[in-house]
Amino acid sequence: MSERRDVLHSWCVQADWDAPTVVGGAGARFFLEDGRAILDLSSQAECCNLGHQHPRVTAAIRAQAEALCYIANAWGAGSRAALARRLLEVSGFEGGRVFFTLGGADANENAVKIARQAAGKPHGLIVARERSYHGASFMGMALSGDARTQAQVDAEAFGVRRVPAPYAYRCPFGGATEEESGRLAAEAVGACIDAAGGRAAGVIMEPDAGTNGIVAPDSYWPTLRAVTRQRGALLIADEVMSGFGRCGEWFAWQRYGEAGRPDLMTLAKGLTGAAIPLGAVVLSAEVSARLEHEMLQTGLTYCGHPLACAAGIAALAAYEEEGLIERSRRMGGDLLAALRRMQARHAVIGDVRGGRGLFAVIELVADRASRMPLASWPRQPPGLKALAEAAFAEEGISLATRGNLIILAPPLVIGERELADALDALDRLMGRFFPPQEDSPA
Ligand SMILES: Cc1ncc(COP(=O)(O)O)c(C=O)c1O
C-alpha cells in the first residue's frame, strides 16, 4: 500500500511525492518492495551512520522493550544513566551532564534555553550563521540560515543574530585562502558579539558537515572558540550531523583537541544510528555547575526515553567495537582523493570538499574559472536532478542533492568495493549528464 495519498511529506510538493516503499535493509543498502536493494549514499538524512538494521541495535531495542519501554524523567532508568555516562566519557565532558531530547531541533531549542539560563540572560542573543541548518521548530528555523526556512520566522524576534558562513570557495569576506576565510568568518562572530553590547548569551555553529554544503576550513573552529571564550559567550557545537564518526571523530570539534572543546554540544541522528528518535544536549562541567542549584526551566515527556537510550548504548558500542570512527576517517580521505580525480575529469565540478570522515560535497559550476554557479542557490540544475534519477533507476544508488551540490555521506559500514563501484557509476553519470563543452576542456 502506498502512503502517497494519506501522508503529508516533509520538504516537498505533496502532488510530486511518489517514492517506493522500503521494507527492510542491511548494511549500506535498503530493500524496496519490488525486491531491489538500493545503495544508500546519504545514510538517509545523514543519520543511518551504522547502516540499516544494525543487529546490535535491533537486539538492544528488543531486550529493552521487554524490560521497560517507558518511565518518566522524574524516575531513574538504567539505560538513560548508562548512555549519559558513556556520552560524557567519549566526549571527555567529565563532570558535565546530559539533557535528552527527541531529535536535533529540540536539542538545539533546549541548548539555547540552557545556555541562556546558565548565562543569566533569559532573553540573551544567540549568534548563528548563514548557510546553516539547526532544525524546523520555530527556534530551529530562527537559528538556521536556510533558504527553506528563512521566510517562515522572524529570527530577530527570537533573539538570533546571523553572520556570514565560512564558505571558502565563495568567501563572503573576500578571503584569499581557506585559512583566511575560516579566520575571518570566526572573527565576524566576535564582532557580532561586540555589537550586541553585553546582550549575547551564546553562539551556535555546525563545526563541520552540514546540509547546506558548507565545510568549515580548519582555521574556523579554533578561532571561533578563542573569540567566544575571550568574550564569555557560551559556544554550542551543533553536532547533530557531524557527530558519531561522520567527520572522522566521535564529535567534529575533537579534531582540534582540548582547545576546541565547546561549552555545550547537541546530538541526534547517529546517536542511535537513527533506529529510534533521540537527541541530546551535553553540558560542560562549568555550565552544569552554574545550573546545579537552580530549577531547570525546561522538560519533555520523553526526556531520556529508556527504549531510545538502549538503542543509543548499543550504537555507541557498535561505533567503538567495530572501529567505525577510525574507518570513517580513513575512508573519508580516500573518498576525497577519488572526488579530486573525478573533478580533474569533469569541468562541471567546481569544488570538492570535506573528506575528514565519510562526508564530502561536490559543487557544480557553469564555469570553473569564474566559479559561476550552475543554478542560483538554492535552485536545482535540471541536469543534476536527471543525474540523481538515473543513479537510482539504473544504478540502484540513492544520492542526496541540494541546489548545485551532491552530498555524499554513506553509512560508516559501507564496503570499500561498494563505495568504489558507486563512485565509478557517479563518474560515468557525470560524463553523460554534463558532457565536456567544445571550448572548455576539463
Ligand atoms: C546540523 C543539524 N542540526 C539540527 C538538525 C535537525 O534535526 P532534526 O531533524 O532531528 O530535528 C539537523 C537535521 O538535518 C542538522 O543537520
The ligand as an SDF file (V2000), in Angstrom:
LIG
                    3D

 16 16  0  0  0  0  0  0  0  0999 V2000
   23.1870   20.1680   11.9590 C   0  0  0  0  0  0  0  0  0  0  0  0
   21.7500   19.8280   12.1920 C   0  0  0  0  0  0  0  0  0  0  0  0
   21.1300   20.3080   13.2730 N   0  0  0  0  0  0  0  0  0  0  0  0
   19.8440   20.0260   13.5380 C   0  0  0  0  0  0  0  0  0  0  0  0
   19.0940   19.2550   12.6870 C   0  0  0  0  0  0  0  0  0  0  0  0
   17.6430   18.9740   12.9930 C   0  0  0  0  0  0  0  0  0  0  0  0
   17.4880   17.6810   13.4430 O   0  0  0  0  0  0  0  0  0  0  0  0
   16.0200   17.0040   13.4520 P   0  0  0  0  0  0  0  0  0  0  0  0
   15.5950   16.8890   12.0450 O   0  0  0  0  0  0  0  0  0  0  0  0
   16.2610   15.6960   14.1520 O   0  0  0  0  0  0  0  0  0  0  0  0
   15.1350   17.9030   14.2480 O   0  0  0  0  0  0  0  0  0  0  0  0
   19.6990   18.7270   11.5330 C   0  0  0  0  0  0  0  0  0  0  0  0
   18.9230   17.8960   10.5960 C   0  0  0  0  0  0  0  0  0  0  0  0
   19.2820   17.6950    9.4710 O   0  0  0  0  0  0  0  0  0  0  0  0
   21.0580   19.0340   11.2900 C   0  0  0  0  0  0  0  0  0  0  0  0
   21.6770   18.5850   10.1840 O   0  0  0  0  0  0  0  0  0  0  0  0
  1  2  1  0
  2  3  1  0
  2 15  2  0
  3  4  2  0
  4  5  1  0
  5  6  1  0
  5 12  2  0
  6  7  1  0
  7  8  1  0
  8  9  2  0
  8 10  1  0
  8 11  1  0
 12 13  1  0
 12 15  1  0
 13 14  2  0
 15 16  1  0
M  END
$$$$
